[in-house]
Amino acid sequence: MIPEFLANGLTSPTHSLALVALLTTANLANSELAHLRRLYMISATEFATKDPQFLSQRDSPTESVPIVLCPVKQSWQLRFVHSLGIFGGLLVSAVSLMAPSALTVFWCTSSVHQLLINLAHLLPRVRNTLRVPTSYVDPKRPYITLWLVALQNYRILTSLRPKKL
């Protein structure tokens, strides 16, 4: 039990910045994960319509790096939804500083649970077990694919890009 909850109860505002930081991190990670998935799906769909051979060139089990597509020119709607997700995550974090501790704990556990569910839902084994239908653009190695999409689309990650030979 957190000592703050024993002393102040769950009805007073939280003074635990670790809880608020975890809430903020989980909310922003959920927002970025959804954005990267949208970028990949748009890019893969555009690439598949331009190159029909893409549909037959699914990455094989022997390949170590999945097929990564070119960066997408983001429409204003996509940028707006991404900005709205970030704004919502930061707004919930700001409100959680003034909200009762019980509400902050609920928001934090809900955000972390949502992040874990979203990360698990990316795995093909989990999707097959739950009988979630797959499409031709679903990557076999989703975490590597999303990391490579992030490297292509975020300028801040330019120093982490692999060097071309």
C-alpha positions in Angstrom: 0.0 0.0 0.0 1.2 3.5 -0.8 1.8 5.5 2.4 0.1 8.5 0.9 -3.2 6.6 0.6 -3.1 5.5 4.2 -2.4 9.1 5.4 -4.6 11.1 3.2 -7.1 8.6 1.9 -8.3 8.1 -1.7 -10.5 11.2 -1.8 -7.7 13.7 -1.6 -5.7 14.8 -4.6 -2.6 12.7 -5.3 0.9 13.9 -4.5 2.6 10.9 -6.1 4.3 12.2 -9.2 5.3 8.7 -10.1 1.7 7.7 -10.5 1.0 10.8 -12.7 4.2 10.1 -14.7 3.2 6.5 -15.3 -0.3 7.7 -16.4 1.3 10.2 -18.8 3.7 7.7 -20.2 1.0 5.1 -20.8 -1.4 7.6 -22.4 1.3 8.9 -24.8 2.5 5.4 -25.6 -1.0 4.4 -26.5 -1.4 7.5 -28.7 1.9 6.9 -30.5 1.2 3.1 -31.0 -2.1 3.9 -32.6 -0.5 6.6 -34.8 2.4 4.3 -35.9 -0.1 1.5 -36.8 -2.1 3.9 -38.9 1.0 5.1 -40.7 2.0 1.5 -41.4 -1.4 0.5 -42.7 -1.7 3.5 -44.9 1.7 3.0 -46.3 1.2 -0.8 -46.8 -2.1 -0.2 -48.5 -0.7 2.4 -50.9 2.3 0.2 -51.6 0.1 -2.8 -52.3 -2.0 -0.9 -54.8 1.1 0.4 -56.7 3.0 -2.9 -56.6 0.7 -6.0 -56.7 3.7 -8.3 -56.2 3.9 -7.0 -52.6 0.9 -9.2 -51.8 2.9 -12.3 -52.8 6.2 -11.1 -51.2 5.1 -11.5 -47.5 8.2 -11.6 -45.4 9.4 -15.2 -45.0 10.3 -16.9 -41.7 14.0 -16.8 -42.7 14.1 -13.0 -43.1 15.3 -11.1 -40.1 13.9 -7.7 -41.1 10.4 -7.3 -42.3 9.3 -5.3 -45.4 9.3 -1.7 -44.5 7.6 0.8 -46.7 8.3 4.4 -47.6 7.2 7.3 -45.3 3.6 8.4 -45.9 2.7 12.0 -46.5 0.4 12.6 -43.6 -3.0 14.2 -44.3 -4.2 16.9 -42.0 -6.8 14.5 -40.6 -4.1 12.1 -39.5 -2.0 14.8 -38.0 -5.1 16.2 -36.2 -6.1 12.8 -34.7 -2.5 12.3 -33.6 -2.4 15.8 -32.0 -5.7 15.2 -30.4 -4.4 11.9 -28.8 -1.4 13.7 -27.4 -3.5 16.6 -26.1 -6.0 14.2 -24.5 -3.2 12.3 -22.8 -1.6 15.4 -21.4 -5.0 16.8 -20.4 -5.8 13.7 -18.4 -2.4 13.9 -16.7 -3.0 17.6 -15.8 -6.4 16.8 -14.4 -5.1 13.8 -12.4 -3.0 16.2 -10.3 -6.2 17.8 -9.0 -8.5 14.7 -9.1 -9.0 12.4 -6.1 -6.3 9.7 -5.8 -8.8 6.9 -6.5 -9.6 8.4 -9.9 -5.9 8.8 -10.7 -5.2 5.2 -9.7 -8.2 4.0 -11.9 -7.0 6.1 -14.9 -3.4 4.8 -14.4 -4.4 1.1 -14.2 -6.8 1.6 -17.1 -4.1 3.2 -19.3 -1.5 0.6 -18.5 -4.0 -2.2 -19.1 -4.9 -0.7 -22.5 -1.3 -0.4 -23.5 -0.6 -4.0 -22.6 -3.7 -5.2 -24.5 -2.7 -3.1 -27.6 0.9 -4.5 -27.5 -0.4 -8.1 -27.1 -2.9 -7.6 -29.9 -0.1 -6.8 -32.3 1.4 -10.4 -32.0 0.2 -12.8 -34.8 0.1 -15.7 -32.3 -2.3 -13.8 -30.0 -4.4 -12.7 -33.0 -4.6 -16.3 -34.3 -5.5 -17.6 -30.8 -8.3 -15.0 -30.5 -9.4 -15.7 -34.1 -8.9 -12.0 -35.1 -8.9 -11.9 -38.9 -5.7 -10.7 -40.5 -5.3 -8.7 -43.7 -2.6 -8.9 -46.3 -0.8 -5.9 -44.8 -0.4 -7.2 -41.3 3.3 -7.7 -40.5 4.7 -10.9 -39.2 7.1 -9.0 -36.9 5.0 -6.1 -35.7 7.3 -4.7 -33.1 10.3 -4.5 -35.5 8.0 -3.1 -38.2 6.6 -0.3 -36.0 10.1 0.6 -34.8 11.3 0.9 -38.4 8.2 3.0 -39.3 9.0 5.3 -36.3 12.6 5.6 -37.6 11.3 6.7 -41.0 8.7 9.1 -39.7 10.2 10.8 -36.7 13.0 13.3 -37.2 14.1 13.0 -33.6 15.1 9.4 -34.2 17.5 10.1 -37.2 20.6 9.4 -35.1 19.2 5.9 -34.4 18.7 4.9 -38.0 20.8 2.1 -39.3 23.6 3.3 -41.6 23.3 2.2 -45.2 26.2 0.2 -46.6 
